[in-house]
Amino acid sequence: MSGVLFAGLAPTACSPLYVIRAGWAQVGILRSREPLTEVMTAPSTDPETRAQLRLAWDARQFAVEDLGFQNVGDSYTSFAELQSDTLAMVLSAAYRDRLELRTWWFPIVGRLPYRAYFSLEGGQAAEADLVEEGFDTYLRPTAAFSTLGWFADPLYSTILARDHVEVVTTVLHELAHNHLYVPGQGRFNESFATFVGNTAAILFFCPEAEGGPVTVRCERARNRWADAQDISRFVDGLESDMLALYAEHRASGQGVTAELLAERDAMFDAARADFVGRVQPGLRASSYGFFATEPLNNATLLARSLYYHRLPEFEALRESWDGSYAELLTWLRSTAPELQDPFGVLD
């Protein structure tokens, strides 16, 4: 998966001003939609764009007809041309002395560990406020989000900048949110969607049941899922190390100290060196360069963990599942929301 992460975001929040701004931006996007089939067949559409649109359309049909995705509605049957290469800015914040994200309450979907801003200035202003309050922060762009079936999400032009495999993975990731979403369980929702986006893309590009050859796209899809699992191991391992540090610090009864911050920063520096020297050279189809170039802090670590938590265990569940992939998704949809911790489906 590329360095840009895909967030299932709600367009509303408890702040009235935020509701008005986000709602107005969302209305503008929805009003710009055009039927995807019309754009795909228009003489003015260039061949590469047409190919990308066709892949997105086929991925949606595959999700519904072959894999049994539920609650898809009319999502990804339309196209929205945006004026920039970024759909929204996503802001996360975490406490400096523990691995705990600051959350916001949203109607319907519950508490989420991020907020979306439809302008860079709005995101930067909110980030500055959180920094002043003493939080670690992470502000990054996203090319897509899901409204969880409440609106017919369009295919955004921002997605078309990605290669063919990533277009399909993105569509399947976002539709996975429509299929299964557990309110208040952001990390499960995003990691589940990462699992589905990648593994369903493999099924899409590697039709082994039809005896098809292993194509370049098939191999790329497989390699990106293998890379995502390697990143999951790296992120979960680093999280475990940081949890141990913070637990030891809490046991001492101290608050945020200079010594704690120095020790955690040294651990983050060591983790970055480990990534550059050991993890990154072994990746097959992705670079995950943000781990080498962006600052590591509690917010950036947890923002990555949202999408990469326990991915090898999701894969182990898929491999051990005695049934079809569609049946696995149906079981997950019925089982995960009933558990106090939806990650219990992996145990």
Secondary structure in CASP SS format (residue, H / E / C, confidence):
PFRMAT SS
TARGET T0000
AUTHOR 0000-0000-0000
METHOD secondary structure of the structure
MODEL  1
M C 1.00
S C 1.00
G C 1.00
V C 1.00
L C 1.00
F C 1.00
A E 1.00
G C 1.00
L C 1.00
A C 1.00
P C 1.00
T C 1.00
A C 1.00
C C 1.00
S C 1.00
P H 1.00
L H 1.00
Y H 1.00
V H 1.00
I H 1.00
R H 1.00
A H 1.00
G H 1.00
W H 1.00
A H 1.00
Q H 1.00
V H 1.00
G H 1.00
I H 1.00
L H 1.00
R H 1.00
S C 1.00
R C 1.00
E E 1.00
P E 1.00
L H 1.00
T H 1.00
E H 1.00
V H 1.00
M H 1.00
T H 1.00
A C 1.00
P C 1.00
S C 1.00
T C 1.00
D C 1.00
P H 1.00
E H 1.00
T H 1.00
R H 1.00
A H 1.00
Q H 1.00
L H 1.00
R H 1.00
L H 1.00
A H 1.00
W H 1.00
D H 1.00
A H 1.00
R H 1.00
Q H 1.00
F H 1.00
A H 1.00
V H 1.00
E H 1.00
D H 1.00
L C 1.00
G C 1.00
F C 1.00
Q C 1.00
N C 1.00
V C 1.00
G C 1.00
D C 1.00
S C 1.00
Y C 1.00
T C 1.00
S E 1.00
F E 1.00
A E 1.00
E C 1.00
L C 1.00
Q C 1.00
S C 1.00
D C 1.00
T C 1.00
L C 1.00
A E 1.00
M E 1.00
V E 1.00
L E 1.00
S E 1.00
A E 1.00
A E 1.00
Y C 1.00
R C 1.00
D C 1.00
R C 1.00
L C 1.00
E C 1.00
L E 1.00
R C 1.00
T C 1.00
W E 1.00
W E 1.00
F E 1.00
P C 1.00
I C 1.00
V C 1.00
G E 1.00
R E 1.00
L E 1.00
P C 1.00
Y C 1.00
R E 1.00
A E 1.00
Y E 1.00
F C 1.00
S C 1.00
L H 1.00
E H 1.00
G H 1.00
G H 1.00
Q H 1.00
A H 1.00
A H 1.00
E H 1.00
A H 1.00
D H 1.00
L H 1.00
V H 1.00
E H 1.00
E C 1.00
G C 1.00
F C 1.00
D E 1.00
T E 1.00
Y E 1.00
L E 1.00
R E 1.00
P E 1.00
T E 1.00
A C 1.00
A C 1.00
F E 1.00
S C 1.00
T C 1.00
L C 1.00
G C 1.00
W C 1.00
F C 1.00
A C 1.00
D C 1.00
P C 1.00
L E 1.00
Y E 1.00
S H 1.00
T H 1.00
I H 1.00
L H 1.00
A H 1.00
R C 1.00
D C 1.00
H H 1.00
V H 1.00
E H 1.00
V H 1.00
V H 1.00
T H 1.00
T H 1.00
V H 1.00
L H 1.00
H H 1.00
E H 1.00
L H 1.00
A H 1.00
H H 1.00
N H 1.00
H H 1.00
L C 1.00
Y C 1.00
V C 1.00
P C 1.00
G C 1.00
Q C 1.00
G H 1.00
R H 1.00
F H 1.00
N H 1.00
E H 1.00
S H 1.00
F H 1.00
A H 1.00
T H 1.00
F H 1.00
V H 1.00
G H 1.00
N H 1.00
T H 1.00
A H 1.00
A H 1.00
I H 1.00
L H 1.00
F H 1.00
F H 1.00
C C 1.00
P C 1.00
E H 1.00
A H 1.00
E H 1.00
G C 1.00
G C 1.00
P C 1.00
V C 1.00
T C 1.00
V H 1.00
R H 1.00
C H 1.00
E H 1.00
R H 1.00
A H 1.00
R H 1.00
N H 1.00
R H 1.00
W H 1.00
A H 1.00
D H 1.00
A H 1.00
Q H 1.00
D H 1.00
I H 1.00
S H 1.00
R H 1.00
F H 1.00
V H 1.00
D H 1.00
G H 1.00
L H 1.00
E H 1.00
S H 1.00
D H 1.00
M H 1.00
L H 1.00
A H 1.00
L H 1.00
Y H 1.00
A H 1.00
E H 1.00
H H 1.00
R H 1.00
A H 1.00
S C 1.00
G C 1.00
Q C 1.00
G C 1.00
V C 1.00
T C 1.00
A H 1.00
E H 1.00
L H 1.00
L H 1.00
A H 1.00
E H 1.00
R H 1.00
D H 1.00
A H 1.00
M H 1.00
F H 1.00
D H 1.00
A H 1.00
A H 1.00
R H 1.00
A H 1.00
D H 1.00
F H 1.00
V H 1.00
G H 1.00
R H 1.00
V H 1.00
Q H 1.00
P H 1.00
G H 1.00
L C 1.00
R C 1.00
A C 1.00
S C 1.00
S C 1.00
Y C 1.00
G C 1.00
F H 1.00
F H 1.00
A H 1.00
T H 1.00
E C 1.00
P C 1.00
L C 1.00
N C 1.00
N H 1.00
A H 1.00
T H 1.00
L H 1.00
L H 1.00
A H 1.00
R H 1.00
S H 1.00
L H 1.00
Y H 1.00
Y H 1.00
H C 1.00
R C 1.00
L H 1.00
P H 1.00
E H 1.00
F H 1.00
E H 1.00
A H 1.00
L H 1.00
R H 1.00
E H 1.00
S H 1.00
W C 1.00
D C 1.00
G C 1.00
S C 1.00
Y H 1.00
A H 1.00
E H 1.00
L H 1.00
L H 1.00
T H 1.00
W H 1.00
L H 1.00
R H 1.00
S H 1.00
T H 1.00
A H 1.00
P H 1.00
E H 1.00
L C 1.00
Q C 1.00
D C 1.00
P H 1.00
F H 1.00
G H 1.00
V H 1.00
L H 1.00
D C 1.00
END
